[in-house]
C-alpha cells in the first residue's frame, strides 16, 4: 500500500499553491491529482521502479513531469511511504530524507 506522510502532503499543498498563484487553480488541482495517481499506481504495481538515492540507499525516487517523488519501504509493515515531493521550482532539501523522522 502507498501512504503519504504529512510532510509529503504538505509538499503537495505547496505545489498546488504555486501552480494556482502562477498559472491557474484548475491546473493546480489537475496536476497534483495526476501526480498522486501516477505515483500510487506505479508504486502499487512496481515498488522497486524508482532510482535509489545514492547518499541514502533506503530511499528511492521517481519523476513525474519534472517533479521528484522520494519514497521508502517501511520494514515493519512493508508499505511504501511517500516522504518528499520536490516540485520543479523548489530547492532540494536532503535533510528531508531522514528515515527516523519521516516514517
C-alpha positions in Angstrom: 0.0 0.0 0.0 1.2 3.5 -0.8 0.9 6.0 2.0 1.7 9.8 2.1 3.4 11.3 5.2 2.1 14.6 6.5 5.2 16.4 5.2 4.6 14.9 1.7 1.0 16.0 1.8 2.2 19.5 2.8 4.6 19.4 -0.2 1.5 18.7 -2.4 -0.3 21.7 -0.9 2.7 23.9 -1.7 2.8 22.6 -5.3 -0.9 23.3 -5.7 -0.5 26.8 -4.3 2.5 27.6 -6.5 0.7 26.4 -9.7 -2.6 28.2 -8.7 -0.7 31.5 -8.0 1.5 31.4 -11.1 -0.9 29.7 -13.6 -4.4 28.7 -12.7 -6.4 27.0 -10.0 -7.8 24.2 -12.2 -4.4 23.3 -13.5 -3.1 23.1 -9.9 -5.8 20.6 -9.0 -5.4 18.6 -12.2 -1.6 18.4 -12.0 -1.5 17.4 -8.3 -4.2 14.8 -8.8 -2.3 13.4 -11.8 0.9 13.3 -9.8 -0.8 11.4 -7.0 -2.5 8.9 -9.4 0.7 8.3 -11.2 2.7 7.8 -8.0 0.2 5.5 -6.4 -0.4 3.4 -9.5 3.2 3.0 -10.3 4.4 2.2 -6.8 1.5 -0.1 -6.0 2.4 -2.3 -9.0 6.2 -1.8 -9.1 7.6 -0.7 -5.7 11.1 -1.0 -7.0 10.5 1.2 -10.0 12.4 4.2 -8.8 16.1 5.2 -8.8 17.9 4.5 -5.5 19.1 7.7 -3.8 22.9 7.4 -3.7 23.6 9.2 -0.5 21.0 7.2 1.4 20.0 3.8 -0.2 17.0 3.4 2.0 15.2 5.9 -0.3 14.3 5.9 -4.0 12.8 8.4 -6.3 10.6 8.6 -9.3 10.0 11.6 -11.6 6.6 12.9 -12.8 6.6 15.9 -15.2 9.8 17.3 -13.6 8.7 16.8 -10.0 10.7 14.3 -8.0 8.8 12.0 -5.5 11.0 10.4 -2.8 9.8 7.3 -1.1 10.9 4.3 1.0 9.5 1.0 2.2 8.8 0.7 5.9 10.5 -2.5 7.0 7.8 -3.1 9.7 4.6 -3.0 7.6 6.2 -3.2 4.1 4.1 -0.3 2.9 5.6 2.3 0.6 5.7 5.8 2.2 6.0 8.9 0.1 8.2 11.2 2.2 9.1 14.2 0.0 7.7 15.7 -3.2 10.2 18.2 -4.6 8.5 20.2 -7.3 10.4 21.8 -10.2 11.0 25.3 -8.7 11.8 24.1 -5.2 15.3 23.7 -3.9 16.3 20.2 -2.9 16.4 19.6 0.9 18.5 16.5 1.7 17.6 16.6 5.4 14.1 15.7 4.3 15.4 12.2 3.6 15.8 11.1 7.2 14.1 7.8 7.8 13.7 8.1 11.5 11.8 11.4 11.3 9.6 10.6 8.3 8.0 7.2 8.7 
